[in-house]
Amino acid sequence: MRPGQAPDAGPGQGQRRAVLAHFVAGLRAEQDSWRRLATQGEAPALEKHRSQLAAVETLLAGGIEEARARLRTGELAGLPVFVLDLHHVWDYFRSKFALRRLAEYRDCLAVADELAWACYRAPLAAALGAGTAPAKEPPLVSFSRAAAPRAHRRGDQYRELLPRGGIHTGAGLRLVRGLPFPVIDVPWYHASHLPALLTVAHEAGHHVEDDFGLAPEIGERLADAALPDAERERWRRWAGEVFADVCACVVCGVAYPGVLAETLGALVPEPAGPASLDHPPAAVRLGVCRAALERAGHPPAANWPKPLAATLDESADGTPAAAEVAAALLDGGYERLGGASLPELLAPRRPMPGAFREYPDMVHAGRLLAGVPSRHQRIPGVVAAAALAFMTDPDGYDSRRVGARATAEALGLRPKGPRADVPRTPARGAAPDAEPGRLLLGALLGEP
């Protein structure tokens, strides 16, 4: 029977309405149960995802109310298909939250979410403090069958991301016109290799650019950079990818370009070649990473692990232009982020004693290979140390269970409570309220 087709014979109107009422009530009850998982108890299982679950509940609330209204008026034709559409949309999000309740994926996704939050948190707080953006839900990391990580922007149409089955009603189509919060997809096999999760920082960089309206300022910075005229248009097209790489380098340090090189090397042939509209060639991206790390104050490449240094040496030809691009993106503050620079927001520096000061990244990695905690104070730093440990000694990484120990150490640094109880985005055109923004800024930064 085709969707929406009426059966030749069936129950009476009263019984049919009761059946459909059960369908609608079941969806509403499921929403309530997931809300409880984020809000009730001393340490709710999904407390970190409170604002995201609330956003999905808001998304579906209109559809549920429409279904209830049709039950009240007796307009039952097509209602079962509409309720199925509601379930189909909910299933896209439910599957992502459900994985966080399975032991096999819970810790990996928790680390990935924290990496995304580490990139997003300070720009969000800065934008709130500056009054340039309303409060927003953070990105949610998910798995996909795609071979490379991908960012899905807030507000993007996401019908093609739904599981097979399709949307059959106009009301259902309206629900998939805009993602309620950003999503980051990574390949399923990233769950078994902790270092690969550093790519999440790159995708989160895309969401920082999109959610806080940085594209015009990024374009202006590149337009003012001392670039050869013949290359200027290419760098303008590559601005989004380059900005995301720079963000990931600042957050994750020297480990990120090593993971990036491995990720790009797994994509054979290179996704779109050197003339890609949006993606620069691998050598160009690694050249920008190298320049960004040096600009941000990391040790020179000569002191990096040999495999990583050798990989980046191959990108040396692109260094002059890359250095200008890195300087354009890293130097000075962003107006929409309250005048703060990327290093100030994404890599707060703390005084380091002794050997840690000379090359802290490798010291942390060495501790992991020695079988003791890295002692890094930031979650991205722990994951980056694990990645450097793998690059330095893959066998030692496995024999000393570095991945599992670093995961546990990273999660031990995770603060208690939800990431952010953000209000709904105000109506388009409404000016942000400075006082709520200031209060949420303090909450995000852990101030009293």
KAUR-V877293 format. One record per backbone hydrogen bond with DSSP energy under -1.0 kcal/mol. CO is the residue of the C=O (numbers start at 1). NH is the residue of the N-H. Records with the same first field share a line. If there is no record, write none. Layout:
BEGIN
CO->NH + NH
END
This chain:
BEGIN
2->5
12->16
13->17
14->18
15->19
16->20
17->21
18->22
19->23
20->24
21->25
22->26
23->27
24->28
25->29
26->30
27->31
28->32
29->33
30->34
31->35
32->36
33->37
35->38 + 39
36->40
37->46
44->47
46->49
47->50
49->53
50->54
51->55
52->56
53->57
54->58
55->59
56->60
57->61
60->64
61->65
62->66
63->67
64->68
65->69
66->70
67->71
68->72
69->73
70->75
74->76
76->79
78->82
79->83
80->84
81->85
82->86
83->87
84->88
85->89
86->90
87->91
88->92
90->94
91->95
93->97
94->98
95->99
98->101
99->102
102->105 + 106
105->109
106->110
107->111
108->112
109->113
110->114
111->115
112->116
113->117
114->118
115->119
116->120
117->121
120->124
121->125
122->126
123->127
124->128
125->129
126->130
127->132
140->184
142->186
144->188
150->185
152->183
153->156
156->179
158->161
159->162
169->173
170->174
176->158
179->155
182->140
183->152
184->142
185->150
186->144
187->190
188->191
189->192
190->193
193->196
194->197
195->198
196->199
197->200
198->201
199->203
200->204
201->205
202->206
203->207
204->208
205->209
206->210
207->211
208->212
209->214
210->213
214->218
215->219
216->220
217->221
218->222
219->223
220->224
225->227
228->231 + 232
231->235
232->236
233->237
234->238
238->242
239->243
240->244
241->245
242->246
243->247
244->248
245->249
246->250
247->251
248->252
249->253
253->256
255->259
256->260
257->261
258->262
259->263
260->264
261->265
262->266
264->267
266->268
273->276
281->285
282->286
283->287
284->288
285->289
286->290
287->291
288->292
289->293
290->294
291->295
292->296
293->298
294->297
300->303
301->304
305->309
306->310
307->311
308->312
309->313
312->315
313->316
315->318
316->319
318->322
319->323
320->324
321->325
322->326
323->327
324->328
325->329
326->330
327->331
334->337 + 339
335->338
337->340
340->334
341->345
342->346
343->347
353->356
354->357
355->359
359->363
360->364
361->365
362->366
363->367
364->368
365->369
366->370
367->372
368->371
378->382
379->383
380->384
381->385
382->386
383->387
384->388
385->389
386->390
387->391
388->392
389->393
393->397
394->398
395->399
396->400
397->402
398->401
401->405
402->406
403->407
404->408
405->409
406->410
407->411
408->412
410->413
411->414
420->422
427->430
433->437
434->438
435->439
436->440
437->441
438->442
439->443
440->444
441->445
442->447
443->446
END
